[in-house]
Amino acid sequence: MAKRVKSKPQERGFVLFDVVFEDGSLASNRRIPMEILGGLDGDEPARTMIEEQEAEIAEKASRPPRVIQTLARTPTRRVEAKLD
């Protein structure tokens, strides 16, 4: 039977971000579409989109939204093939 191979987020058109909030909590792998990044603004549109995502999450959880302290792209992992 063939093994299922998942495509990477970059191949699907997303960039992953790690977010550290002012309260010290961490949110890893927040997905942002590649189309909104780049240009003169760099990764600043990602901050705006993540703030919107956080506002929606906070509303559903009935809590105030967390404030972003730092935002960084998640480093890509290299997968090495196993040789049998």
Backbone as CSV, one residue per row, in Angstrom:
resi,resn,N_x,N_y,N_z,CA_x,CA_y,CA_z,C_x,C_y,C_z
1,MET,0.836,-1.169,0.000,0.000,0.000,0.000,0.891,1.247,0.000
2,ALA,0.512,2.250,-0.726,1.303,3.470,-0.838,1.220,4.274,0.453
3,LYS,2.334,4.884,0.799,2.399,5.706,1.990,1.904,7.111,1.658
4,ARG,1.057,7.650,2.524,0.522,8.991,2.304,1.598,10.023,2.631
5,VAL,1.826,10.932,1.714,2.825,11.976,1.904,2.099,13.314,1.998
6,LYS,2.270,13.990,3.137,1.631,15.290,3.322,2.476,16.371,2.661
7,SER,1.814,17.303,1.998,2.561,18.405,1.405,2.903,19.423,2.489
8,LYS,3.981,20.124,2.298,4.433,21.120,3.261,3.563,22.367,3.142
9,PRO,3.421,23.132,4.240,2.614,24.352,4.178,3.079,25.306,3.083
10,GLN,4.408,25.368,2.844,4.924,26.263,1.808,4.433,25.844,0.432
11,GLU,4.272,24.547,0.225,3.790,24.044,-1.055,2.299,24.320,-1.234
12,ARG,1.598,24.514,-0.118,0.168,24.819,-0.172,-0.089,26.314,-0.185
13,GLY,0.963,27.137,-0.124,0.799,28.583,-0.204,0.704,29.286,1.138
14,PHE,1.264,28.710,2.200,1.228,29.320,3.520,2.627,29.494,4.077
15,VAL,2.774,30.479,4.959,3.990,30.678,5.726,3.591,30.501,7.184
16,LEU,4.416,29.784,7.960,4.122,29.539,9.366,4.871,30.543,10.237
17,PHE,4.205,31.007,11.293,4.793,31.968,12.219,4.692,31.462,13.646
18,ASP,5.729,31.767,14.450,5.704,31.544,15.888,5.407,32.896,16.531
19,VAL,4.472,32.903,17.474,4.053,34.141,18.115,4.292,34.023,19.619
20,VAL,4.963,35.022,20.197,5.115,35.109,21.642,4.265,36.295,22.096
21,PHE,3.407,36.031,23.071,2.521,37.070,23.578,3.131,37.717,24.818
22,GLU,2.621,38.898,25.210,3.166,39.641,26.346,3.071,38.871,27.654
23,ASP,2.108,37.951,27.761,1.983,37.161,28.994,2.958,35.983,29.018
24,GLY,3.794,35.861,27.979,4.802,34.815,27.927,4.365,33.552,27.226
25,SER,3.108,33.451,26.834,2.632,32.254,26.146,3.104,32.253,24.690
26,LEU,3.148,31.057,24.107,3.653,30.864,22.751,2.602,30.180,21.900
27,ALA,2.429,30.649,20.693,1.565,29.995,19.708,2.440,29.672,18.501
28,SER,2.582,28.398,18.211,3.430,27.972,17.104,2.613,27.680,15.864
29,ASN,3.253,27.840,14.722,2.700,27.438,13.432,1.376,28.107,13.079
30,ARG,1.278,29.398,13.313,0.114,30.148,12.842,0.267,30.319,11.335
31,ARG,-0.733,29.896,10.569,-0.647,29.919,9.106,-1.116,31.251,8.532
32,ILE,-0.296,31.785,7.633,-0.599,33.041,6.954,-0.403,32.810,5.457
33,PRO,-1.371,33.222,4.615,-1.207,33.039,3.172,-0.012,33.826,2.632
34,MET,0.727,33.204,1.723,1.907,33.839,1.133,1.570,35.112,0.366
35,GLU,0.363,35.168,-0.176,-0.011,36.310,-1.031,0.044,37.639,-0.302
36,ILE,-0.214,37.651,1.012,-0.256,38.935,1.718,1.111,39.380,2.214
37,LEU,2.129,38.518,2.098,3.466,38.846,2.594,4.356,39.389,1.489
38,GLY,5.439,40.002,1.912,6.400,40.530,0.949,6.143,41.987,0.653
39,GLY,6.758,42.460,-0.388,6.598,43.862,-0.751,7.301,44.762,0.253
40,LEU,6.906,46.007,0.322,7.538,46.974,1.201,7.214,46.747,2.667
41,ASP,6.071,46.111,2.942,5.643,45.896,4.326,6.300,44.683,4.979
42,GLY,6.915,43.815,4.203,7.561,42.625,4.762,6.559,41.712,5.450
43,ASP,6.809,41.388,6.715,5.935,40.494,7.465,4.891,41.236,8.299
44,GLU,4.812,42.547,8.185,3.846,43.329,8.968,2.392,42.927,8.699
45,PRO,2.002,42.605,7.457,0.626,42.134,7.246,0.314,40.855,8.032
46,ALA,1.329,40.038,8.305,1.125,38.821,9.094,0.716,39.195,10.516
47,ARG,1.330,40.215,11.073,0.975,40.660,12.435,-0.495,41.062,12.496
48,THR,-0.939,41.816,11.494,-2.335,42.252,11.455,-3.282,41.056,11.372
49,MET,-2.955,40.106,10.511,-3.810,38.936,10.347,-3.822,38.070,11.611
50,ILE,-2.679,37.911,12.260,-2.617,37.116,13.492,-3.383,37.816,14.612
51,GLU,-3.322,39.148,14.664,-4.116,39.892,15.649,-5.609,39.667,15.417
52,GLU,-6.028,39.616,14.150,-7.434,39.326,13.833,-7.802,37.905,14.259
53,GLN,-6.917,36.943,13.978,-7.156,35.555,14.396,-7.277,35.474,15.919
54,GLU,-6.386,36.162,16.618,-6.389,36.140,18.078,-7.669,36.761,18.631
55,ALA,-8.166,37.825,17.991,-9.414,38.456,18.430,-10.591,37.488,18.291
56,GLU,-10.629,36.733,17.185,-11.692,35.743,16.986,-11.606,34.627,18.021
57,ILE,-10.398,34.145,18.275,-10.197,33.073,19.262,-10.615,33.557,20.648
58,ALA,-10.210,34.785,20.997,-10.538,35.338,22.315,-12.040,35.522,22.484
59,GLU,-12.706,35.939,21.415,-14.158,36.120,21.480,-14.861,34.792,21.742
60,LYS,-14.433,33.742,21.048,-15.033,32.421,21.232,-14.740,31.861,22.621
61,ALA,-13.581,32.216,23.181,-13.190,31.722,24.502,-13.660,32.640,25.632
62,SER,-14.334,33.720,25.289,-14.840,34.695,26.268,-13.722,35.247,27.153
63,ARG,-12.658,35.683,26.525,-11.536,36.283,27.242,-10.992,37.436,26.403
64,PRO,-10.219,38.334,27.001,-9.641,39.421,26.206,-8.540,38.888,25.288
65,PRO,-8.335,39.494,24.122,-7.262,39.055,23.219,-5.894,39.331,23.822
66,ARG,-4.948,38.455,23.526,-3.581,38.630,24.003,-2.839,39.581,23.072
67,VAL,-1.886,40.312,23.621,-1.097,41.278,22.853,0.192,40.597,22.397
68,ILE,0.516,40.748,21.105,1.706,40.126,20.527,2.955,40.874,20.973
69,GLN,3.931,40.119,21.500,5.226,40.697,21.871,6.200,40.554,20.702
70,THR,6.390,39.318,20.218,7.277,39.090,19.082,6.621,38.151,18.086
71,LEU,7.048,38.275,16.847,6.519,37.482,15.749,7.697,37.082,14.871
72,ALA,7.833,35.774,14.608,8.957,35.303,13.795,8.498,34.131,12.933
73,ARG,9.081,34.029,11.753,8.766,32.890,10.898,9.275,31.605,11.536
74,THR,8.476,30.563,11.444,8.875,29.262,11.968,9.968,28.704,11.073
75,PRO,11.087,28.253,11.660,12.143,27.668,10.826,11.640,26.400,10.143
76,THR,12.027,26.217,8.900,11.617,25.018,8.169,12.472,23.844,8.613
77,ARG,11.844,22.686,8.685,12.557,21.475,9.081,12.935,20.698,7.846
78,ARG,14.129,20.129,7.902,14.556,19.266,6.806,14.287,17.829,7.221
79,VAL,13.614,17.109,6.371,13.312,15.716,6.640,14.307,14.863,5.858
80,GLU,14.996,13.997,6.598,15.960,13.118,5.953,15.320,11.760,5.710
81,ALA,15.555,11.221,4.551,14.992,9.915,4.198,15.731,8.820,4.957
82,LYS,14.975,7.838,5.417,15.571,6.700,6.088,15.961,5.652,5.050
83,LEU,17.146,5.157,5.169,17.614,4.130,4.275,17.555,2.786,4.996
84,ASP,16.855,1.842,4.428,16.750,0.510,5.031,17.651,-0.471,4.341
